[in-house]
């Protein structure tokens, strides 16, 4: 039956910026990282942190995350690189696609921990600030799979089906399939909005906003993974990534529950250096005089932190 509509796949996975070729997959990853750092920085400052701290720590987190994502992919799909007829050098060709979010988050967290240690700030607070930005980055990054015509779902005749071009070398059979890249992209946008709403509504802290992002993402990843038809290792009838989703979901929920009991509320101070900067600025300014000639006491650090939290909690101040 002929389709009335479908989503076309790009004829090429390369975008040309003038004479400079840029692979669509890499372009989507770059834009996603930029969005995550930019939005995470806004949230960090609203919590009372310094401008530029998120970007400084991202210098550690992003490279670690890319390496971790690639390692996870290569390890779980080793037959693509280390079996007869395959070239192991392809394992380093990250621009051809192949980043596992599980490895990216795990090793990216290690890089972020190193960066946070160097700046003397708590990793959970940093994770809460960047959580929705990571979800937005994933939403953008999934479009890289569209450029590469990869990771699509089962065959379908739905109006929003994805048209795939046949390619024997890539193992593709021409047809129309579920656009799982689009499903996951939309799901990640929803996850980001959920975290933003919950963070404002419940004043999440101590890593709970990040845990909520992880738990919500794994729910969507489970059913999206079930639709995919690309080769994957199976355990007890389920794809490996389905089991990973289940395990990570349970760990995230456990963290939410335990953390809420041990450390309710949100951190009063997320970056001590920022508090010191504020105190120094107040000390340098002229003290307003009262009717008796005595100086009015400067606003306390606690009040400053409350103002930072209020700025994050007010929707109109943190779009």
Secondary structure, DSSP 8 states (H G I E B T S, - for coil): ---S--B---S-SEEEETTEEEEHHHHHHHHHHHHHHHHHHHHHHHTT--TTHHHHHHHHHHHHHHHHHHHHHHHHTGGGTSSTT--GGGGG-GGGS---HHHHHHHHHHHHHHHHHHHT--HHHHHHHHHHHHHHHHHHHTHHHHHHT-S-BSB---TT-EEE--BTTTTB--EEE--HHHHHHHHHHHHHHHHHHHHHHHT--TTHHHHHHHHHHHHHHHHHHHHB-S---EETTEEHHHHHHHHHHHHHHHHHHHHHHHS-S--S-S-HHHHHHHHHHHHHS---B-TTS-B-----HHHHHHHHHHHHH-GGG--
